[in-house]
């Protein structure tokens, strides 16, 4: 609840509103992070590790939106998690 309240205050200050019929919550942050990392090529295992999900449970797939496009911001935040060939 505390995170949701903080998020609402920050979004209000920034003038950001969700689409009609939607509400941004702490789960929106988790979904955005998981989807952004996936779009940058981060492995499912690493997304699970940093998101606090069990890699065996498959819960992470409820959060990953495969249509989420790569972005400059996503690259900035998640590229360090992409394993480079040695």
Order of alpha helices (4+ residues) and beta strands (2+ residues): alpha-alpha-alpha-alpha-alpha
